[in-house]
Each structure stands twice: as C-alpha cells, then as structure tokens.
Amino acid sequence: MKKAGNIIKRSIVVIISILIVLAIAFKIYTTQYYRADIGIIDNIENLLSGSVHSYSDKNGTVFIPENKDIKAVIVFYPGGKVEYSSYNGLMYELAARGFICLLPKMPENLALLRIDAVNRLTSGYQDYISETSDLDWYLAGHSLGGVAACAYIKNTLAEDKNKSDDQTNAPQPDYRGIILCASYPTADLSNTELRLLSLYGSNDKVLDMSKYNESKKNWPSDSEEHIIDGGIHSYFGSYGIQNKDGSPEISNYEQIIQTADIIADWITR
C-alpha cells in the first residue's frame, strides 16, 4: 500500500514538472514575436491625417472614417506571433475608404487563444452595435488570424441556429462574409450563405499552398480569389519580413494599398 502511494506521489511530481516545463517553453515561444514597423505605419497615418480617427483600449483599436458615408464594418484578426498594431496601416487605409475597422488585441499575440476576441472589443458598446445593425459586418484575418476568424464565425453560426425564438440576447453583429489574407478555413463554411474573399501574394513562401488548395472544399459557393503580383506573406501587415518568406517585388505600402482596394471593391460590389 505504501509502495503504491509513493508511485502515485512520484507520478504527480513528474506530471507537475512536465506542465511547468511546457508552460515555460510556451512563454519563451510567445515572447519571440514580430514587432510593428512604426515608421511605415506612422507614414500612412500622417498621409491620412484628418480622414480617419482611431482610439484604443486594452482590448484593441477601432478606426472610424471621418466625413465619409460608412459602407460596412470590418473586424480584423492579426496573424500569429505578430504584434496586433502591425496591421494599423491596413486598417487606416480601409477606414479611409469608408469602413469602420476593429482590430482586437490577442493574448500572447495568438488569435487562436481567443477566437471570440471581437466580443471583448465590442462589449459595453451594445448601443453602438445596434446603431450599426443596418451595416454589413465582415470578419477578416491574416494567416493564423484568418483560421481563428473562420473558427469563430462557424461557432457563431452554430450558436445562432441553436437559439430559441423566445431567447433574449444582447444584439450581436450579423456577419455577411469572411476576408482571408494569406490564410484558409479549417472550419467547413461550404454550406453557409457567407461571402468569402481570399487574397495572397504571388511570392508568399509561408502559406502552405497544399493546405490552402485543400481548404477550398470548405469555401462557400460565393467565394473569390485574388493573387497580388509580387506580394509576400508578411506585407499584409507592417512588421518586416518574417522567417522563410519570399522576396517581395513590390513595397509594403504598395501591397497594403492593393489589399485595401481589392477588399473595398469586393465589399461594395
């Protein structure tokens, strides 16, 4: 009996030790992330000064067009291990084209750890959501952020389907579509009425094209693909060029402009 007790104690100690090692390894892994290129982002912000207003809190940043008719709302999930503010440049450009943009901050810079991050960013602003109920909402994401966005929208659709007619709930956005930048859905969206826009750069060496092409079975029927000539994986944000990516044939700013133009044209078409 005593021997069995010692074995159990040793097993518990081993399990706890393994968990501690894994926690330390994970923390080390997440501290090595790509930081925002402030120079590029500041240049875009200065160019659009007076056209876009932005404000931030602990949950992320909101970008609002000034003196423009609002066309839609875009929620953008950042890529894995990328500082969320790296996408400020793209958000400024989209907002300047008439879109309210919401950029959630992710725990440990990993959207997969909080696929419902948009709920935190919009919590406490239910009146605002109600006021934008006549606008189409789109969920977007870069790389792993796109995977997380697809998982969230799939869960949201399932929850909406399971709600009873007499159930009282706080108003939630009704998503019209999904926008993927160098990403793909692992969740099956093929039987939904969502629109889907997929963009990637021709020189992208990070995106797994085998998995990307395989994922097309999960695309809804209303889907569209755009390849940005000379673009790379990293240039949907502004954080330098990540490990193993290809060589760009266009500038970071040019890819952001093209991305914003394609998204704006697709939404308003």
LODREN-486270 format. One record per residue: x, y, z of N, C-alpha, C in turn; residue number from 1. Coordinates in steps of 0.05 Angstrom, whole numbers, plus 5000, padded with zeros to 4 digits. Layout:
# residues N
> X; Y; Z; X; Y; Z; X; Y; Z; NUM
...
This chain:
# residues 269
> 5017; 4976; 5000; 5000; 5000; 5000; 5017; 5025; 5000; 1
> 5038; 5024; 5017; 5056; 5047; 5019; 5071; 5051; 4993; 2
> 5079; 5028; 4980; 5093; 5029; 4955; 5076; 5042; 4933; 3
> 5050; 5035; 4933; 5031; 5046; 4913; 5028; 5076; 4917; 4
> 5027; 5084; 4943; 5025; 5113; 4949; 5049; 5128; 4939; 5
> 5073; 5117; 4942; 5098; 5130; 4933; 5098; 5133; 4903; 6
> 5088; 5112; 4889; 5087; 5113; 4860; 5068; 5135; 4850; 7
> 5045; 5138; 4864; 5026; 5159; 4857; 5038; 5186; 4862; 8
> 5052; 5190; 4884; 5065; 5215; 4890; 5086; 5223; 4870; 9
> 5103; 5202; 4863; 5123; 5207; 4842; 5111; 5215; 4815; 10
> 5089; 5201; 4809; 5075; 5207; 4783; 5064; 5235; 4783; 11
> 5053; 5244; 4805; 5042; 5271; 4807; 5065; 5291; 4804; 12
> 5088; 5286; 4817; 5110; 5304; 4815; 5120; 5306; 4786; 13
> 5121; 5283; 4773; 5130; 5282; 4745; 5111; 5298; 4727; 14
> 5085; 5295; 4731; 5065; 5309; 4715; 5067; 5339; 4719; 15
> 5069; 5347; 4744; 5072; 5376; 4750; 5097; 5387; 4738; 16
> 5119; 5372; 4740; 5144; 5382; 4728; 5142; 5385; 4698; 17
> 5129; 5366; 4685; 5125; 5368; 4656; 5108; 5393; 4649; 18
> 5087; 5397; 4664; 5069; 5420; 4659; 5084; 5446; 4663; 19
> 5101; 5448; 4683; 5117; 5472; 4688; 5136; 5477; 4665; 20
> 5149; 5455; 4655; 5168; 5458; 4633; 5153; 5467; 4608; 21
> 5130; 5456; 4603; 5114; 5463; 4579; 5105; 5493; 4581; 22
> 5097; 5501; 4605; 5089; 5529; 4609; 5112; 5548; 4604; 23
> 5135; 5541; 4614; 5159; 5558; 4609; 5166; 5559; 4580; 24
> 5165; 5536; 4567; 5172; 5534; 4538; 5152; 5551; 4522; 25
> 5126; 5550; 4529; 5106; 5565; 4515; 5110; 5595; 4519; 26
> 5117; 5603; 4543; 5122; 5631; 4548; 5146; 5641; 4532; 27
> 5167; 5625; 4531; 5190; 5633; 4515; 5183; 5635; 4486; 28
> 5167; 5616; 4476; 5158; 5616; 4448; 5142; 5641; 4442; 29
> 5124; 5649; 4459; 5107; 5673; 4453; 5121; 5699; 4457; 30
> 5143; 5700; 4472; 5157; 5725; 4475; 5174; 5732; 4450; 31
> 5177; 5713; 4433; 5192; 5718; 4408; 5172; 5722; 4385; 32
> 5164; 5748; 4382; 5143; 5754; 4362; 5153; 5778; 4345; 33
> 5138; 5783; 4324; 5145; 5804; 4305; 5133; 5831; 4315; 34
> 5150; 5851; 4317; 5141; 5877; 4326; 5132; 5895; 4303; 35
> 5114; 5913; 4308; 5104; 5931; 4288; 5126; 5950; 4278; 36
> 5127; 5955; 4252; 5145; 5974; 4240; 5132; 6002; 4242; 37
> 5139; 6016; 4263; 5126; 6042; 4269; 5130; 6062; 4247; 38
> 5153; 6061; 4233; 5159; 6081; 4212; 5139; 6080; 4190; 39
> 5134; 6056; 4179; 5114; 6052; 4157; 5086; 6060; 4166; 40
> 5079; 6052; 4190; 5052; 6057; 4200; 5048; 6087; 4204; 41
> 5068; 6100; 4216; 5066; 6129; 4221; 5063; 6144; 4195; 42
> 5077; 6136; 4174; 5076; 6149; 4148; 5047; 6147; 4136; 43
> 5035; 6124; 4139; 5007; 6120; 4129; 4988; 6137; 4146; 44
> 4992; 6137; 4172; 4975; 6153; 4190; 4977; 6183; 4183; 45
> 5001; 6192; 4177; 5005; 6220; 4170; 4992; 6227; 4144; 46
> 4994; 6209; 4124; 4982; 6213; 4098; 4951; 6216; 4101; 47
> 4940; 6201; 4120; 4911; 6200; 4123; 4901; 6218; 4146; 48
> 4918; 6235; 4156; 4911; 6253; 4178; 4886; 6269; 4170; 49
> 4866; 6268; 4187; 4841; 6283; 4182; 4820; 6266; 4168; 50
> 4828; 6242; 4158; 4809; 6224; 4145; 4800; 6202; 4162; 51
> 4816; 6195; 4182; 4810; 6172; 4200; 4815; 6179; 4229; 52
> 4796; 6172; 4246; 4800; 6175; 4275; 4803; 6147; 4287; 53
> 4823; 6144; 4305; 4826; 6118; 4318; 4828; 6122; 4348; 54
> 4819; 6101; 4363; 4823; 6101; 4392; 4827; 6073; 4401; 55
> 4842; 6070; 4423; 4849; 6043; 4433; 4842; 6040; 4462; 56
> 4838; 6015; 4470; 4837; 6008; 4498; 4851; 5981; 4501; 57
> 4849; 5969; 4524; 4864; 5945; 4530; 4857; 5922; 4511; 58
> 4834; 5923; 4498; 4824; 5902; 4481; 4830; 5905; 4452; 59
> 4840; 5929; 4444; 4846; 5933; 4416; 4842; 5961; 4407; 60
> 4839; 5965; 4380; 4837; 5992; 4369; 4814; 5992; 4349; 61
> 4800; 6015; 4348; 4778; 6020; 4330; 4786; 6043; 4311; 62
> 4781; 6040; 4286; 4787; 6060; 4266; 4761; 6069; 4253; 63
> 4755; 6095; 4254; 4730; 6106; 4244; 4735; 6127; 4222; 64
> 4722; 6124; 4199; 4725; 6144; 4178; 4712; 6170; 4187; 65
> 4725; 6192; 4178; 4714; 6219; 4184; 4704; 6231; 4158; 66
> 4680; 6244; 4160; 4668; 6258; 4137; 4664; 6240; 4113; 67
> 4656; 6214; 4118; 4651; 6195; 4097; 4627; 6179; 4104; 68
> 4612; 6170; 4084; 4590; 6152; 4089; 4602; 6124; 4096; 69
> 4591; 6112; 4117; 4602; 6086; 4126; 4590; 6064; 4108; 70
> 4608; 6048; 4097; 4599; 6026; 4078; 4595; 5999; 4092; 71
> 4612; 5993; 4112; 4610; 5967; 4125; 4629; 5968; 4149; 72
> 4628; 5946; 4165; 4646; 5943; 4188; 4664; 5919; 4183; 73
> 4690; 5922; 4188; 4709; 5900; 4184; 4723; 5895; 4211; 74
> 4722; 5870; 4220; 4737; 5862; 4244; 4760; 5845; 4234; 75
> 4785; 5853; 4242; 4809; 5840; 4231; 4825; 5826; 4253; 76
> 4829; 5800; 4250; 4845; 5784; 4269; 4874; 5783; 4259; 77
> 4893; 5792; 4276; 4921; 5792; 4268; 4933; 5764; 4265; 78
> 4955; 5763; 4251; 4969; 5737; 4247; 4983; 5728; 4272; 79
> 4990; 5702; 4273; 5003; 5690; 4296; 5030; 5701; 4302; 80
> 5035; 5707; 4327; 5061; 5718; 4336; 5069; 5744; 4322; 81
> 5048; 5760; 4316; 5053; 5786; 4304; 5038; 5807; 4322; 82
> 5052; 5828; 4329; 5040; 5849; 4345; 5016; 5861; 4330; 83
> 4994; 5862; 4344; 4969; 5869; 4330; 4970; 5896; 4317; 84
> 4985; 5915; 4328; 4987; 5942; 4316; 5002; 5942; 4290; 85
> 5014; 5919; 4283; 5027; 5917; 4256; 5008; 5921; 4233; 86
> 4982; 5918; 4239; 4961; 5920; 4219; 4947; 5947; 4218; 87
> 4958; 5966; 4234; 4946; 5992; 4235; 4946; 6005; 4207; 88
> 4967; 6002; 4192; 4969; 6014; 4166; 4946; 6005; 4148; 89
> 4941; 5979; 4147; 4919; 5968; 4130; 4892; 5978; 4141; 90
> 4889; 5980; 4167; 4864; 5990; 4179; 4859; 6019; 4172; 91
> 4880; 6035; 4173; 4877; 6063; 4165; 4868; 6066; 4136; 92
> 4880; 6050; 4119; 4873; 6051; 4090; 4844; 6043; 4086; 93
> 4836; 6021; 4099; 4808; 6012; 4096; 4789; 6033; 4108; 94
> 4795; 6044; 4131; 4778; 6065; 4143; 4776; 6089; 4125; 95
> 4798; 6096; 4112; 4797; 6120; 4093; 4779; 6115; 4069; 96
> 4773; 6089; 4064; 4755; 6082; 4042; 4726; 6079; 4051; 97
> 4721; 6085; 4077; 4694; 6085; 4087; 4685; 6062; 4104; 98
> 4705; 6047; 4115; 4698; 6023; 4131; 4706; 6028; 4160; 99
> 4688; 6022; 4179; 4696; 6021; 4207; 4712; 5996; 4211; 100
> 4735; 5998; 4223; 4753; 5975; 4227; 4758; 5970; 4256; 101
> 4755; 5945; 4264; 4761; 5937; 4292; 4784; 5917; 4292; 102
> 4805; 5924; 4307; 4829; 5908; 4308; 4834; 5898; 4337; 103
> 4825; 5873; 4343; 4828; 5863; 4370; 4857; 5857; 4377; 104
> 4863; 5861; 4403; 4889; 5853; 4414; 4887; 5824; 4424; 105
> 4905; 5807; 4416; 4904; 5778; 4423; 4923; 5771; 4446; 106
> 4915; 5752; 4463; 4933; 5743; 4484; 4957; 5729; 4472; 107
> 4981; 5737; 4482; 5006; 5725; 4472; 5008; 5728; 4442; 108
> 4994; 5747; 4430; 4995; 5751; 4401; 4987; 5727; 4385; 109
> 4968; 5712; 4396; 4958; 5687; 4383; 4927; 5688; 4383; 110
> 4916; 5693; 4359; 4886; 5695; 4357; 4872; 5669; 4364; 111
> 4886; 5646; 4361; 4874; 5620; 4367; 4868; 5617; 4397; 112
> 4881; 5634; 4413; 4877; 5632; 4442; 4851; 5648; 4450; 113
> 4841; 5664; 4432; 4816; 5679; 4438; 4802; 5684; 4412; 114
> 4789; 5664; 4401; 4776; 5667; 4375; 4751; 5686; 4377; 115
> 4741; 5691; 4402; 4719; 5709; 4405; 4728; 5737; 4414; 116
> 4752; 5744; 4406; 4764; 5770; 4415; 4747; 5794; 4408; 117
> 4732; 5792; 4386; 4715; 5815; 4378; 4694; 5820; 4399; 118
> 4685; 5800; 4414; 4665; 5804; 4435; 4675; 5822; 4457; 119
> 4701; 5819; 4464; 4713; 5836; 4485; 4715; 5865; 4475; 120
> 4722; 5867; 4450; 4726; 5894; 4439; 4700; 5909; 4437; 121
> 4678; 5895; 4432; 4652; 5908; 4429; 4635; 5908; 4454; 122
> 4644; 5893; 4475; 4628; 5891; 4500; 4626; 5919; 4512; 123
> 4602; 5925; 4521; 4597; 5952; 4533; 4589; 5972; 4512; 124
> 4588; 5964; 4487; 4581; 5982; 4465; 4557; 5971; 4450; 125
> 4538; 5958; 4464; 4516; 5945; 4451; 4498; 5966; 4436; 126
> 4496; 5990; 4447; 4481; 6011; 4434; 4494; 6018; 4407; 127
> 4521; 6018; 4406; 4535; 6023; 4382; 4530; 6001; 4361; 128
> 4530; 5976; 4371; 4525; 5953; 4353; 4497; 5955; 4341; 129
> 4478; 5963; 4358; 4451; 5967; 4348; 4449; 5988; 4327; 130
> 4465; 6010; 4331; 4465; 6032; 4311; 4477; 6024; 4285; 131
> 4494; 6004; 4285; 4507; 5995; 4260; 4494; 5969; 4249; 132
> 4470; 5963; 4260; 4457; 5938; 4252; 4449; 5938; 4222; 133
> 4446; 5962; 4211; 4439; 5964; 4183; 4463; 5961; 4164; 134
> 4487; 5959; 4176; 4511; 5956; 4160; 4519; 5926; 4159; 135
> 4532; 5918; 4137; 4543; 5892; 4135; 4569; 5890; 4152; 136
> 4572; 5868; 4167; 4596; 5864; 4182; 4612; 5842; 4168; 137
> 4639; 5845; 4167; 4656; 5825; 4156; 4678; 5818; 4176; 138
> 4684; 5793; 4178; 4706; 5783; 4195; 4730; 5776; 4177; 139
> 4753; 5787; 4184; 4777; 5783; 4168; 4800; 5774; 4185; 140
> 4820; 5763; 4172; 4844; 5755; 4187; 4867; 5749; 4169; 141
> 4891; 5752; 4180; 4916; 5746; 4166; 4928; 5720; 4177; 142
> 4935; 5702; 4159; 4949; 5677; 4167; 4933; 5662; 4189; 143
> 4946; 5657; 4212; 4931; 5642; 4233; 4907; 5658; 4244; 144
> 4909; 5684; 4241; 4886; 5701; 4248; 4861; 5694; 4231; 145
> 4866; 5688; 4206; 4844; 5680; 4188; 4832; 5653; 4196; 146
> 4849; 5635; 4205; 4840; 5609; 4214; 4822; 5613; 4238; 147
> 4831; 5630; 4257; 4815; 5636; 4281; 4789; 5649; 4274; 148
> 4790; 5668; 4255; 4765; 5682; 4247; 4745; 5663; 4236; 149
> 4754; 5644; 4220; 4736; 5624; 4208; 4724; 5606; 4230; 150
> 4740; 5598; 4249; 4730; 5582; 4271; 4709; 5597; 4287; 151
> 4714; 5623; 4292; 4695; 5639; 4307; 4669; 5642; 4292; 152
> 4670; 5648; 4266; 4646; 5653; 4251; 4630; 5627; 4248; 153
> 4643; 5604; 4247; 4630; 5578; 4246; 4615; 5574; 4272; 154
> 4628; 5580; 4295; 4615; 5577; 4321; 4591; 5595; 4324; 155
> 4594; 5620; 4314; 4573; 5640; 4316; 4548; 5631; 4300; 156
> 4553; 5620; 4276; 4531; 5610; 4260; 4516; 5587; 4274; 157
> 4532; 5569; 4287; 4520; 5546; 4301; 4504; 5556; 4325; 158
> 4514; 5576; 4339; 4500; 5586; 4362; 4474; 5600; 4354; 159
> 4475; 5615; 4332; 4451; 5628; 4322; 4430; 5607; 4314; 160
> 4438; 5585; 4303; 4420; 5564; 4294; 4406; 5551; 4318; 161
> 4421; 5549; 4341; 4411; 5535; 4364; 4394; 5553; 4383; 162
> 4394; 5579; 4378; 4379; 5597; 4395; 4349; 5593; 4391; 163
> 4334; 5593; 4412; 4305; 5591; 4410; 4294; 5618; 4403; 164
> 4270; 5619; 4391; 4258; 5644; 4382; 4252; 5663; 4405; 165
> 4246; 5652; 4429; 4239; 5669; 4451; 4263; 5676; 4469; 166
> 4287; 5668; 4461; 4310; 5673; 4478; 4319; 5702; 4475; 167
> 4324; 5715; 4497; 4332; 5743; 4497; 4362; 5745; 4498; 168
> 4374; 5759; 4479; 4403; 5761; 4477; 4411; 5790; 4471; 169
> 4435; 5798; 4480; 4445; 5824; 4472; 4450; 5823; 4442; 170
> 4446; 5846; 4428; 4450; 5846; 4399; 4478; 5839; 4391; 171
> 4481; 5822; 4371; 4507; 5814; 4361; 4508; 5820; 4331; 172
> 4533; 5826; 4321; 4535; 5831; 4292; 4527; 5807; 4276; 173
> 4515; 5813; 4253; 4507; 5792; 4234; 4527; 5793; 4211; 174
> 4546; 5774; 4211; 4568; 5774; 4192; 4559; 5766; 4164; 175
> 4566; 5783; 4145; 4559; 5778; 4117; 4580; 5761; 4103; 176
> 4605; 5763; 4112; 4626; 5748; 4098; 4652; 5747; 4113; 177
> 4671; 5733; 4101; 4697; 5729; 4113; 4719; 5737; 4093; 178
> 4739; 5751; 4102; 4761; 5760; 4085; 4787; 5748; 4096; 179
> 4801; 5733; 4079; 4825; 5718; 4087; 4850; 5729; 4072; 180
> 4869; 5737; 4087; 4895; 5747; 4076; 4916; 5726; 4082; 181
> 4925; 5712; 4061; 4945; 5691; 4063; 4937; 5671; 4084; 182
> 4912; 5662; 4082; 4900; 5644; 4102; 4880; 5625; 4088; 183
> 4868; 5608; 4104; 4848; 5589; 4094; 4831; 5579; 4117; 184
> 4807; 5570; 4111; 4789; 5560; 4133; 4794; 5530; 4138; 185
> 4798; 5523; 4163; 4798; 5495; 4171; 4769; 5487; 4178; 186
> 4753; 5506; 4185; 4724; 5501; 4191; 4709; 5500; 4164; 187
> 4690; 5482; 4163; 4674; 5479; 4138; 4653; 5501; 4136; 188
> 4656; 5518; 4117; 4637; 5540; 4112; 4622; 5536; 4086; 189
> 4625; 5512; 4074; 4614; 5507; 4047; 4584; 5509; 4046; 190
> 4570; 5503; 4068; 4541; 5503; 4067; 4529; 5528; 4079; 191
> 4545; 5549; 4081; 4536; 5575; 4092; 4529; 5594; 4069; 192
> 4516; 5616; 4076; 4510; 5636; 4057; 4530; 5659; 4058; 193
> 4552; 5655; 4071; 4573; 5675; 4073; 4586; 5680; 4046; 194
> 4596; 5705; 4043; 4614; 5711; 4021; 4643; 5706; 4031; 195
> 4661; 5699; 4013; 4689; 5695; 4021; 4707; 5708; 4001; 196
> 4726; 5723; 4011; 4747; 5735; 3994; 4774; 5725; 4004; 197
> 4790; 5714; 3986; 4817; 5704; 3993; 4838; 5719; 3977; 198
> 4858; 5729; 3992; 4880; 5744; 3979; 4906; 5732; 3988; 199
> 4925; 5729; 3970; 4953; 5722; 3978; 4972; 5733; 3957; 200
> 4997; 5736; 3965; 5018; 5746; 3948; 5030; 5724; 3931; 201
> 5038; 5731; 3906; 5049; 5711; 3888; 5076; 5700; 3898; 202
> 5090; 5716; 3915; 5117; 5708; 3924; 5116; 5698; 3953; 203
> 5092; 5692; 3963; 5089; 5682; 3990; 5102; 5654; 3993; 204
> 5120; 5652; 4012; 5133; 5626; 4017; 5126; 5615; 4044; 205
> 5108; 5628; 4059; 5100; 5619; 4085; 5074; 5603; 4083; 206
> 5055; 5613; 4067; 5029; 5600; 4064; 5033; 5572; 4052; 207
> 5022; 5552; 4065; 5023; 5525; 4056; 5003; 5521; 4034; 208
> 5012; 5521; 4009; 4994; 5521; 3986; 4979; 5494; 3983; 209
> 4991; 5473; 3993; 4977; 5447; 3992; 4952; 5448; 4010; 210
> 4956; 5458; 4034; 4933; 5461; 4053; 4913; 5482; 4043; 211
> 4924; 5503; 4031; 4907; 5524; 4021; 4888; 5513; 3999; 212
> 4900; 5499; 3980; 4883; 5488; 3958; 4864; 5466; 3969; 213
> 4873; 5451; 3988; 4855; 5430; 4000; 4832; 5444; 4014; 214
> 4836; 5467; 4026; 4816; 5481; 4041; 4793; 5492; 4024; 215
> 4797; 5493; 3998; 4776; 5504; 3980; 4750; 5488; 3981; 216
> 4752; 5464; 3991; 4727; 5448; 3995; 4710; 5460; 4017; 217
> 4723; 5476; 4034; 4709; 5489; 4057; 4698; 5516; 4049; 218
> 4704; 5526; 4026; 4695; 5552; 4018; 4665; 5552; 4011; 219
> 4651; 5574; 4018; 4623; 5576; 4009; 4622; 5580; 3979; 220
> 4599; 5577; 3968; 4596; 5579; 3939; 4603; 5607; 3929; 221
> 4597; 5627; 3945; 4603; 5655; 3937; 4631; 5662; 3947; 222
> 4651; 5653; 3932; 4679; 5657; 3940; 4694; 5669; 3917; 223
> 4715; 5685; 3924; 4731; 5698; 3904; 4760; 5698; 3913; 224
> 4778; 5695; 3894; 4807; 5694; 3900; 4822; 5715; 3885; 225
> 4841; 5728; 3898; 4858; 5748; 3886; 4887; 5743; 3893; 226
> 4905; 5742; 3873; 4933; 5739; 3878; 4947; 5766; 3872; 227
> 4961; 5776; 3892; 4975; 5802; 3889; 5002; 5797; 3877; 228
> 5006; 5806; 3853; 5031; 5801; 3838; 5055; 5814; 3853; 229
> 5075; 5798; 3860; 5098; 5808; 3873; 5096; 5811; 3903; 230
> 5072; 5805; 3914; 5067; 5807; 3942; 5078; 5784; 3958; 231
> 5081; 5787; 3984; 5090; 5766; 4002; 5072; 5762; 4026; 232
> 5078; 5743; 4042; 5061; 5736; 4065; 5061; 5759; 4085; 233
> 5085; 5770; 4090; 5088; 5789; 4112; 5076; 5817; 4107; 234
> 5072; 5824; 4082; 5065; 5851; 4075; 5036; 5858; 4077; 235
> 5019; 5840; 4088; 4992; 5848; 4095; 4992; 5864; 4120; 236
> 5013; 5861; 4136; 5019; 5878; 4159; 5044; 5893; 4154; 237
> 5054; 5906; 4175; 5079; 5921; 4173; 5096; 5913; 4197; 238
> 5112; 5892; 4193; 5129; 5882; 4215; 5155; 5870; 4204; 239
> 5163; 5880; 4181; 5187; 5868; 4169; 5180; 5844; 4153; 240
> 5199; 5827; 4146; 5195; 5803; 4131; 5200; 5779; 4150; 241
> 5180; 5763; 4154; 5184; 5741; 4172; 5200; 5718; 4161; 242
> 5209; 5701; 4178; 5227; 5679; 4171; 5215; 5661; 4150; 243
> 5230; 5655; 4130; 5224; 5636; 4108; 5205; 5648; 4087; 244
> 5198; 5674; 4089; 5180; 5686; 4069; 5196; 5691; 4044; 245
> 5182; 5696; 4022; 5194; 5701; 3996; 5205; 5730; 3994; 246
> 5216; 5736; 3971; 5227; 5763; 3966; 5205; 5780; 3952; 247
> 5199; 5803; 3963; 5177; 5819; 3951; 5187; 5833; 3926; 248
> 5169; 5837; 3907; 5174; 5853; 3883; 5159; 5879; 3883; 249
> 5144; 5884; 3905; 5130; 5909; 3910; 5136; 5917; 3938; 250
> 5131; 5943; 3945; 5136; 5952; 3972; 5114; 5944; 3991; 251
> 5120; 5946; 4017; 5100; 5940; 4037; 5076; 5959; 4034; 252
> 5081; 5984; 4028; 5059; 6003; 4025; 5042; 5996; 4000; 253
> 5055; 5988; 3978; 5040; 5981; 3954; 5022; 5957; 3959; 254
> 5032; 5937; 3974; 5015; 5914; 3979; 4991; 5921; 3997; 255
> 4995; 5939; 4016; 4973; 5948; 4033; 4952; 5963; 4017; 256
> 4961; 5980; 3999; 4943; 5996; 3982; 4927; 5976; 3964; 257
> 4940; 5957; 3951; 4926; 5938; 3934; 4906; 5922; 3950; 258
> 4914; 5913; 3974; 4897; 5898; 3991; 4872; 5913; 3998; 259
> 4875; 5938; 4006; 4853; 5955; 4014; 4834; 5960; 3990; 260
> 4846; 5964; 3966; 4830; 5969; 3942; 4813; 5944; 3935; 261
> 4826; 5920; 3937; 4812; 5896; 3930; 4789; 5891; 3949; 262
> 4794; 5894; 3975; 4774; 5890; 3995; 4751; 5909; 3992; 263
> 4757; 5935; 3988; 4737; 5955; 3984; 4719; 5950; 3960; 264
> 4732; 5942; 3938; 4717; 5936; 3913; 4699; 5912; 3917; 265
> 4709; 5892; 3931; 4694; 5867; 3935; 4669; 5871; 3953; 266
> 4673; 5886; 3974; 4651; 5891; 3993; 4629; 5908; 3980; 267
> 4636; 5928; 3965; 4617; 5947; 3954; 4605; 5938; 3927; 268
> 4615; 5916; 3916; 4606; 5907; 3890; 4577; 5896; 3892; 269
